[in-house]
Amino acid sequence: MAAKEGKLVRPGRSPTNSTTLDGRLYTSRMRGGLHPIPVEEYRGIGRRRGHNGYGVGLSHRGRVHHGDVQGELLTIGRFARLCRLSVKQLRHYDETGLLAPVHVDAGSGYRYYVPEQARDALTIALLREMDLPLAVIAQALAAEPESRAQILRAERDRLAERISRDQARLKMLERLAEGGLPGYEVTMGREPERRLAVARAVCAPAEIGETFEECVSRLLPVLGKAGIAWEPPLWALYPLDLEERMEIAVGAQTLQGEGTPGLEFEVLPGGPVAETVHIGPYAQLPLAYNALFAAIHERGLRPKAPVREAYLVGPAEAPQEELMTRLIIPIQESKA
């Protein structure tokens, strides 16, 4: 019968202290009477009895005595049970370079481990359960304690960020479940030309909030130091499509400051726009954008970049539920 790693085989004859029942090999050396043993352990019994045809042997006490490996040699099946993992997981950890067996039989390809590897195996499984990427786990295992702590703290921060986004989505779903799509009043009008002093940055969609604050922290001190007056509210400019990496800008409307070191300006042309006002947390802005883009396309209009947000009531002035944001999308009047 063909044998696979970690599977049972039907041997031609049973070694000493073993017997065959219903076609499977059993041994009495295990506690609790007769138990089936994996094929690798059967081969181990053969090696202890002097029928060793491979490059590694076991002592009569069941310990490895080959090369630099010292200690009890465990089959992949036994090691999996020891660590409460599956054989499939251990094979995957080996294939990805996370946890290699201490020995691979040259003839059969069977993997062998030692008990000292259990801590790493359990740690890998724990971190995978927390959804840490394999590359990060490998990095953490190879690092010194101080560096490992930094790696894990960085992952903790990313997890906290993801949880925060998920909580915002949960609240948005609750709002939809309770009242359906909120009714936003979308109006078509004309926007005047605006000259903004801007700070730009490139970020991923998930980093917009953090990047917005970083742009504000660069822009306002320059305006204040130069004594440049600006007209509230603060503005933000976004592309039409939220790509993996995109440029955003934070702006303050002003007619002053030309030639000021460290200041960049952008003139937003006047023209037709579609707009609406969102009241509530920034995390629920997608609801307003849904209504805004739907109204544009229903009228056969074509949106143009940049999308503009004006923060009429910000976090410093009101709680999350009372934030007020004006959303403006320039449009072309021709048919799509």
Disulfide bonds with the S-S distance in Angstrom:
none
